[in-house]
């Protein structure tokens, strides 16, 4: 999978994509990650990529020339996604959708946003990571890169990891414990050291249901509520 990021901070993006699981996947040739500097296509000595908006108002807007000139030269993979607050909400379902592609590109805005002609004539999709304002799209873009990249075959060492984590099946993930079994008097639940894998699986399912009910009831509602079997499972644990 090839992912290109168009940004005015390519060094920041590149350094972040070179570490951890995603960086190792790139080293192994599973991901082709590229960053492109929008300032390289500025036309003045100051490498200006923004200007004040027509009609007045605060802030600056990303100019169309650097974006379109870069797209003409590089021809990054499509779709081209713009990270912006007016986009569809990024979640695990969208990450899985993008993970099915051979590649895509991300445009990182700055300041007050981008010239509308970029959205009208260059961008294929707009995605938001949530109702929060950031200084630019780089952190949001890196969120997408990691969430999507880790879903690609071979990127994670354990093939089962993505099937049991949060949002799999519309639930949050159950709690995890590791050694020591007793730390400062805080003991690991006895069931996890029982060796009864059937009961452990049922307990974990119940805990995932409990956590989701407490912290994200909207996810339970989206599933149509609890089934009778899930109600019974919760009553057992």
Order of alpha helices (4+ residues) and beta strands (2+ residues): beta-alpha-alpha-beta-beta-beta-alpha-beta-alpha-beta-alpha-beta-alpha-beta-beta-alpha-alpha-alpha
